[in-house]
């Protein structure tokens, strides 16, 4: 997350808990997700690729992967990562 943000001239802390506080604007629970939005869990973050898919690095796959959003949410919660804690939209400077 940090490397991608810095490449786009977006200041970004290194830890996902700080990223959840400092990055983007909170989205209402019913707001449709779009490419570039962020999904946060306790200790984890993912980029939204489209409303149904995310891109994230994770220990389950030991890689950066595209994964269906609904399956990732269910798996992360089941494996002890808890529920989604924030949904945010980045504001990229132009």
RORO-511393 format. One record per residue (C-alpha): residue number from 1; residue in one letter; x, y, z. Coordinates in Angstrom, 3 decimals. Example, Ala and Ser with C-alpha at 12.3 -4.5 7.8 and 13.67 -1.06 7.14 Angstrom:
+-----+------+----------+----------+----------+
! pos ! code !        x !        y !        z !
+-----+------+----------+----------+----------+
!   1 !    a !   12.300 !   -4.500 !    7.800 !
!   2 !    s !   13.670 !   -1.060 !    7.140 !
+-----+------+----------+----------+----------+
***
This chain:
+-----+------+----------+----------+----------+
! pos ! code !        x !        y !        z !
+-----+------+----------+----------+----------+
!   1 !    x !    0.000 !    0.000 !    0.000 !
!   2 !    x !    2.682 !    2.457 !    1.037 !
!   3 !    x !    4.800 !    1.986 !   -2.113 !
!   4 !    x !    1.777 !    2.364 !   -4.399 !
!   5 !    x !    0.603 !    5.521 !   -2.631 !
!   6 !    x !    4.053 !    7.106 !   -2.651 !
!   7 !    x !    4.334 !    6.354 !   -6.392 !
!   8 !    x !    1.130 !    8.401 !   -6.840 !
!   9 !    x !    2.352 !   11.282 !   -4.628 !
!  10 !    x !    0.011 !   10.292 !   -1.805 !
!  11 !    x !    1.634 !   10.427 !    1.633 !
!  12 !    x !    1.082 !    7.083 !    3.337 !
!  13 !    x !    2.167 !    5.693 !    6.694 !
!  14 !    x !    3.676 !    2.214 !    6.777 !
!  15 !    x !    1.192 !    0.415 !    9.028 !
!  16 !    x !   -2.357 !   -0.473 !    8.017 !
!  17 !    x !   -3.834 !    0.813 !   11.294 !
!  18 !    x !   -2.343 !    4.259 !   10.618 !
!  19 !    x !   -3.378 !    4.036 !    6.948 !
!  20 !    x !   -6.975 !    3.390 !    8.044 !
!  21 !    x !   -6.912 !    6.608 !   10.064 !
!  22 !    x !   -4.974 !    8.853 !    7.688 !
!  23 !    x !   -5.933 !    7.761 !    4.168 !
!  24 !    x !   -9.071 !    8.619 !    2.284 !
!  25 !    x !  -12.626 !    9.490 !    3.176 !
!  26 !    x !  -14.892 !    7.051 !    5.028 !
!  27 !    x !  -17.566 !    5.452 !    2.838 !
!  28 !    x !  -21.037 !    4.655 !    4.129 !
!  29 !    x !  -21.710 !    0.918 !    4.481 !
!  30 !    x !  -24.143 !    1.003 !    1.541 !
!  31 !    x !  -21.928 !    3.059 !   -0.806 !
!  32 !    x !  -20.943 !    1.122 !   -3.924 !
!  33 !    x !  -17.240 !    0.340 !   -4.059 !
!  34 !    x !  -15.191 !    1.417 !   -7.047 !
!  35 !    x !  -11.681 !    0.856 !   -8.353 !
!  36 !    x !   -9.097 !    2.383 !   -6.027 !
!  37 !    x !  -11.188 !    2.251 !   -2.849 !
!  38 !    x !   -9.608 !    0.710 !    0.225 !
!  39 !    x !  -10.948 !   -2.019 !    2.495 !
!  40 !    x !   -9.445 !   -2.347 !    5.984 !
!  41 !    x !   -9.413 !   -5.110 !    8.566 !
!  42 !    x !   -7.494 !   -5.089 !   11.823 !
!  43 !    x !   -3.888 !   -5.228 !   10.604 !
!  44 !    x !   -4.725 !   -5.595 !    6.913 !
!  45 !    x !   -5.661 !   -3.507 !    3.875 !
!  46 !    x !   -6.724 !   -4.225 !    0.282 !
!  47 !    x !   -7.267 !   -2.181 !   -2.879 !
!  48 !    x !  -10.596 !   -2.553 !   -4.616 !
!  49 !    x !  -10.076 !   -3.605 !   -8.250 !
!  50 !    x !  -13.783 !   -3.537 !   -9.062 !
!  51 !    x !  -16.909 !   -3.880 !   -6.903 !
!  52 !    x !  -16.374 !   -7.655 !   -6.665 !
!  53 !    x !  -12.573 !   -8.078 !   -6.535 !
!  54 !    x !   -9.631 !   -6.874 !   -4.404 !
!  55 !    x !   -5.848 !   -6.855 !   -4.688 !
!  56 !    x !   -3.884 !   -7.538 !   -1.526 !
!  57 !    x !   -0.819 !   -9.208 !   -0.053 !
!  58 !    x !   -1.770 !  -11.903 !    2.398 !
!  59 !    x !   -0.344 !  -14.782 !    4.395 !
!  60 !    x !   -3.060 !  -17.170 !    3.192 !
!  61 !    x !   -1.647 !  -17.122 !   -0.342 !
!  62 !    x !    1.850 !  -15.929 !    0.653 !
!  63 !    x !    1.628 !  -13.559 !   -2.313 !
!  64 !    x !   -0.074 !  -10.493 !   -3.722 !
!  65 !    x !   -3.306 !  -11.753 !   -5.270 !
!  66 !    x !   -6.543 !  -10.749 !   -6.936 !
!  67 !    x !   -9.328 !  -12.294 !   -4.900 !
!  68 !    x !  -13.109 !  -12.096 !   -4.924 !
!  69 !    x !  -14.135 !   -9.539 !   -2.275 !
!  70 !    x !  -16.871 !  -11.630 !   -0.657 !
!  71 !    x !  -14.654 !  -14.703 !   -0.286 !
!  72 !    x !  -11.783 !  -12.624 !    1.124 !
!  73 !    x !  -14.077 !  -10.984 !    3.691 !
!  74 !    x !  -15.452 !  -14.366 !    4.784 !
!  75 !    x !  -12.032 !  -16.068 !    4.889 !
!  76 !    x !  -10.277 !  -13.258 !    6.766 !
!  77 !    x !  -13.033 !  -13.103 !    9.376 !
!  78 !    x !  -13.110 !  -16.903 !    9.777 !
!  79 !    x !   -9.314 !  -17.086 !   10.146 !
!  80 !    x !   -9.324 !  -14.582 !   13.013 !
!  81 !    x !   -8.736 !  -11.308 !   11.150 !
!  82 !    x !  -12.144 !  -10.014 !   12.191 !
!  83 !    x !  -14.684 !   -8.058 !   10.183 !
!  84 !    x !  -14.019 !   -5.182 !    7.809 !
!  85 !    x !  -13.219 !   -2.155 !    9.987 !
!  86 !    x !  -13.297 !    0.605 !    7.339 !
!  87 !    x !  -14.130 !    1.297 !    3.701 !
!  88 !    x !  -12.427 !    4.405 !    2.342 !
!  89 !    x !  -12.045 !    6.341 !   -0.900 !
!  90 !    x !   -8.658 !    7.857 !   -1.688 !
!  91 !    x !   -8.429 !   11.378 !   -2.976 !
!  92 !    x !   -5.554 !   11.360 !   -5.475 !
!  93 !    x !   -3.972 !   14.765 !   -6.080 !
!  94 !    x !   -4.046 !   15.943 !   -9.694 !
+-----+------+----------+----------+----------+
***
